[in-house]
């Protein structure tokens, strides 16, 4: 069972940037599709971004498109989420997730993924 550990969260002012990392251990994720979800207080967890195992296809929620970039380093067994132009509404706990199964459509559902990290807090202040 692959373990996923997120890091890089913190407090940032609106308009600032953060880069989240997700390090995998206990196995390789080089053949996993990987993604990020987030959960704001009192809200359901929502899809943010995903990337196929090859890195050739990337998917984004409309709310982050143009501001966030997902990437991966299969040698380092790590996935990244570069977040720019952060907004107050980007505040939440960000979860890294992976799937050993392929996707036929945009992987926006939690059921599209199998492994989950514990999350890292991102707080955007005004």
Secondary structure as the mmCIF struct_conf table of DSSP 4:
data_model
#
loop_
_struct_conf.conf_type_id
_struct_conf.id
_struct_conf.beg_label_comp_id
_struct_conf.beg_label_asym_id
_struct_conf.beg_label_seq_id
_struct_conf.end_label_comp_id
_struct_conf.end_label_asym_id
_struct_conf.end_label_seq_id
STRN STRN1 UNK A 3 UNK A 7
STRN STRN2 UNK A 10 UNK A 13
TURN_TY1_P TURN_TY1_P1 UNK A 14 UNK A 15
STRN STRN3 UNK A 18 UNK A 25
BEND BEND1 UNK A 26 UNK A 27
TURN_TY1_P TURN_TY1_P2 UNK A 30 UNK A 31
BEND BEND2 UNK A 32 UNK A 32
STRN STRN4 UNK A 33 UNK A 39
TURN_TY1_P TURN_TY1_P3 UNK A 41 UNK A 42
BEND BEND3 UNK A 43 UNK A 43
STRN STRN5 UNK A 46 UNK A 51
TURN_TY1_P TURN_TY1_P4 UNK A 53 UNK A 54
BEND BEND4 UNK A 55 UNK A 56
STRN STRN6 UNK A 58 UNK A 60
TURN_TY1_P TURN_TY1_P5 UNK A 62 UNK A 67
STRN STRN7 UNK A 68 UNK A 73
TURN_TY1_P TURN_TY1_P6 UNK A 74 UNK A 77
STRN STRN8 UNK A 78 UNK A 83
BEND BEND5 UNK A 85 UNK A 85
HELX_RH_3T_P HELX_RH_3T_P1 UNK A 88 UNK A 90
STRN STRN9 UNK A 92 UNK A 99
BEND BEND6 UNK A 100 UNK A 101
BEND BEND7 UNK A 104 UNK A 105
BEND BEND8 UNK A 109 UNK A 109
HELX_RH_3T_P HELX_RH_3T_P2 UNK A 110 UNK A 112
STRN STRN10 UNK A 115 UNK A 116
STRN STRN11 UNK A 120 UNK A 125
#
